[in-house]
Amino acid sequence: MRRAILTLLFVAAAGSASAEERYINIGNDRVKLLACFNEVMVPAKYSVKKVLMEPARQAYVKRSTGRVELVEYPAVYREERTLVEASYKLMKPIPCN
């Protein structure tokens, strides 16, 4: 029993001694550095809906050469964007070197 307790004490002491404690100066204060993070900006998410403004159409066009061509004009849409989720900052953990 005594041997087990001593082993646990040595393991605990070795673990706390090997853990590196870093301190940094902020202004006039000396503070312990706990973790480091990288700030990542996550963009906003939108729901996009297409609204038809003008349908596709075909038309005959007479050229100066006298040739008549059938051309097609594509449909015209506008987008309605609805905010689903606002942008936010994500704190991503990084190693402190």
MARGUVO-876192 format. One record per residue: residue in one letter; chain; y, x, z of N, C-alpha, C in turn. Coordinates in steps of 0.02 Angstrom, whole numbers, plus 32768, in hexadecimal, padded with zeros to 4 digits. Atoms other than C-alpha are relative to their C-alpha. Example, Ala and Ser with C-alpha at 12.3 -4.5 7.8 and 13.67 -1.06 7.14 Angstrom:
   residu   chaine    n_Y    n_X    n_Z   ca_Y   ca_X   ca_Z    c_Y    c_X    c_Z
        a        A   7FC5   802D   8000   7F1F   8267   8186   803C   802D   8000
        s        A   7FC5   7FD6   7FFD   7FCB   82AC   8165   8037   7FD9   8025
REM end
This chain:
   residu   chaine    n_Y    n_X    n_Z   ca_Y   ca_X   ca_Z    c_Y    c_X    c_Z
        m        A   7FC5   8029   8000   8000   8000   8000   803F   802B   8000
        r        A   7FC6   7FD4   7FFB   8076   808B   802F   800A   8025   7FBE
        r        A   7FFD   7FDC   8040   804D   80E5   7F8D   8020   7FD3   7FCA
        a        A   7FE4   802F   8031   8078   8049   7F26   804B   7FF8   800B
        i        A   7FB9   8008   7FF1   811F   8034   7F7E   8027   803E   7FEB
        l        A   7FDF   7FC2   8014   814C   80EB   7F63   8005   8005   7FB3
        t        A   7FFF   7FFE   8049   811D   80DE   7EAB   8037   7FD2   7FE5
        l        A   7FCC   802F   8016   818D   8045   7E96   8045   801B   800E
        l        A   7FBF   7FE3   7FF0   821D   809E   7EED   8013   8037   7FCF
        f        A   7FF2   7FCA   802F   820D   8136   7E7C   8010   7FE6   7FBA
        v        A   7FF3   801E   8041   8207   80CA   7DE0   8045   7FE1   7FFE
        a        A   7FBE   8020   7FFD   82A0   8068   7E17   8037   8035   8001
        a        A   7FCD   7FCB   7FFC   8300   8107   7E41   8006   8024   7FBD
        a        A   7FFE   7FDE   8042   82D1   8159   7D9B   8022   7FD3   7FCC
        g        A   7FE1   802F   8030   8304   80BD   7D3A   804B   7FFC   8009
        s        A   7FB8   8006   7FF4   83AE   80B1   7D8C   8023   8043   7FF2
        a        A   7FE2   7FBF   800D   83CD   816D   7D7B   8006   800D   7FB6
        s        A   7FFF   7FF2   8048   83A4   8170   7CC2   8030   7FD2   7FDB
        a        A   7FD2   802E   8021   8415   80DB   7C9A   8046   8020   8001
        e        A   7FBF   7FDF   8005   84B8   8125   7C5B   8037   7FCD   800D
        e        A   7FC7   802B   7FF2   8552   80D6   7CA5   803E   8020   7FE1
        r        A   7FC4   7FE6   8021   85EE   80EA   7C3B   803C   7FDB   801A
        y        A   7FC2   801D   7FE9   869E   80CC   7C75   8036   800F   7FCC
        i        A   7FC8   7FF6   802E   8739   80B5   7C0B   8041   7FEF   8025
        n        A   7FBF   800D   7FE3   87F2   80B0   7C33   8024   7FCB   7FD7
        i        A   7FD7   8034   8020   8853   8012   7C0C   8040   7FFC   8029
        g        A   7FC1   7FFC   7FDB   8908   8029   7C3C   7FF8   8032   8039
        n        A   8007   7FD5   7FC6   8906   8071   7CEC   7FBE   7FF4   8025
        d        A   803F   8011   7FDF   885B   8029   7D17   7FC6   8025   7FE0
        r        A   803F   7FE2   8017   87B2   807F   7D09   7FCA   7FCB   8008
        v        A   8030   8037   7FFE   872F   7FFD   7CDB   7FBD   8017   7FE2
        k        A   8043   7FF0   8017   8674   8002   7CBB   7FF3   7FDE   7FBD
        l        A   8010   801A   8043   863E   7FEB   7C05   7FBB   7FE0   8003
        l        A   8040   8024   7FFC   85B7   7F65   7C00   7FDE   7FF9   7FBD
        a        A   801D   800A   8042   859D   7F43   7B46   8036   8007   7FCB
        c        A   7FD2   7FFB   8039   85EB   7F5A   7A9A   7FEF   7FCB   7FCD
        f        A   8009   8036   8030   8605   7ED3   7A18   802B   800D   7FC2
        n        A   7FD9   8000   803D   8641   7EC5   7965   8013   7FB8   7FF1
        e        A   7FE8   8044   800C   86AC   7E2E   793E   7FF6   7FEF   7FB6
        v        A   8010   8015   8045   866C   7DD3   78A2   801E   7FBB   7FF6
        m        A   7FE2   8041   800F   86CF   7D45   7853   7FD1   7FD8   7FD4
        v        A   802D   802D   8026   8660   7CB5   7818   802D   7FCD   7FDD
        p        A   7FD2   802D   8024   86B7   7C50   778E   7FF0   7FB6   800E
        a        A   8007   8048   7FF7   86D2   7B95   7798   7FCF   7FE4   7FCC
        k        A   802E   8021   802E   8653   7B21   7748   801F   7FBD   7FEA
        y        A   7FE3   803C   801D   868A   7A95   76D4   7FCB   7FD8   7FDB
        s        A   8028   802C   802A   8638   7A00   7683   802B   7FF1   7FC3
        v        A   7FDA   8008   803D   866E   79F8   75CD   7FE4   7FC6   7FD8
        k        A   8013   803B   8027   866C   7957   756A   8028   8001   7FBF
        k        A   7FDD   8001   8040   8695   794F   74B0   8016   7FB9   7FF0
        v        A   7FE5   8041   8014   8705   78C0   7477   8013   8004   7FB7
        l        A   7FF4   8001   8048   8708   7896   73BE   8048   7FEA   7FF2
        m        A   7FBB   8010   8013   87BA   789B   737A   8003   7FE5   7FB8
        e        A   8001   8014   8047   8795   788C   72C0   7FBA   800C   7FE5
        p        A   8044   7FF6   8019   86EB   786F   726F   7FFF   802C   7FC1
        a        A   8008   7FD8   803D   86A7   78DC   71E3   800D   7FD3   7FC4
        r        A   7FF1   8029   803B   86E0   78A4   7138   7FF6   802A   7FC1
        q        A   8006   7FE0   8041   86C6   78CC   7081   8039   7FE7   7FD5
        a        A   7FC9   8014   802C   874E   78CC   6FFE   7FF9   8025   7FBD
        y        A   7FFE   7FE1   8042   8762   78F0   6F45   8043   8024   7FF9
        v        A   7FC4   7FD8   8009   87DD   797A   6F1D   8002   8015   7FB7
        k        A   7FF8   7FEC   8046   8821   7997   6E6E   8025   8042   7FFF
        r        A   7FE2   7FBD   8005   8845   7A4E   6E48   802E   8003   7FC3
        s        A   7FD1   7FF8   8038   88C9   7A8F   6DD1   7FDC   800E   7FBE
        t        A   8028   7FF3   803C   883E   7ABF   6D58   7FE5   7FC0   7FE2
        g        A   801A   803F   8018   8812   7A08   6D46   7FBD   7FEE   801E
        r        A   8041   800C   7FE1   8771   7A17   6DA9   8009   7FD5   803F
        v        A   7FFF   802B   7FC5   8750   7992   6E2D   7FC6   8015   802D
        e        A   8032   7FE9   7FD0   86F3   79CC   6ECA   7FFB   7FCF   803A
        l        A   800B   8029   7FC4   86A6   796A   6F57   7FFC   8031   803B
        v        A   7FFE   7FD3   7FC6   86D2   79C2   6FFC   7FF5   7FD7   803F
        e        A   800D   8022   7FC1   86A2   7999   70AD   802A   8021   8037
        y        A   7FD9   7FE9   7FC7   8716   79A9   7143   7FD8   7FF1   8040
        p        A   8028   800B   7FC3   86BE   79C1   71EB   8023   7FD2   8032
        a        A   7FE4   802A   7FCB   86D6   794F   7280   802B   802A   802E
        v        A   7FD2   7FDF   7FD1   8760   7979   72FB   7FF4   7FE3   8045
        y        A   800D   8015   7FBB   873A   7974   73B5   8033   8021   802E
        r        A   7FDB   7FE0   7FCA   879C   7997   7452   7FD2   8001   803D
        e        A   802A   7FF9   7FC5   8750   79CE   74F6   8023   7FE4   803E
        e        A   7FE9   8016   7FBE   8766   7976   759C   7FD9   8027   8034
        r        A   8020   7FD7   7FCD   8743   79EF   7629   800B   7FE1   8045
        t        A   7FFD   801A   7FBC   871A   79AF   76D7   7FE6   8036   802F
        l        A   8014   7FCD   7FD0   8712   7A28   7769   7FC4   7FE9   8029
        v        A   803D   8010   7FDA   8663   7A27   77B6   8000   8027   8041
        e        A   8001   7FD5   7FC5   8671   7ABA   782D   8039   8033   7FF9
        a        A   7FC7   7FD2   8002   870C   7B21   7856   7FE8   8049   8004
        s        A   8012   7FB9   7FFC   870C   7BDF   7848   8003   8016   8049
        y        A   8001   7FE7   7FBC   86E7   7C41   78E6   7FED   804A   8000
        k        A   8011   7FB9   7FF8   86CE   7CF2   7927   7FBF   8005   8026
        l        A   8041   7FF4   7FE1   8620   7D2F   7953   8000   8047   801B
        m        A   8004   7FBE   7FE0   8607   7DBF   79CC   7FBA   801B   7FF7
        k        A   8041   7FE3   8010   8579   7E29   7986   7FF7   8040   8029
        p        A   800A   7FC4   7FD7   8531   7EAA   7A00   7FF0   803D   7FD5
        i        A   800B   7FC0   8022   8535   7F60   79C5   7FF4   8035   8035
        p        A   800B   7FCA   7FCF   84FF   8002   7A19   8042   8022   8011
        c        A   7FC5   7FDB   7FE9   8586   805A   7A80   7FF2   804B   7FFA
        n        A   800A   7FB8   8009   8592   810E   7A45   803A   8027   801B
REM end
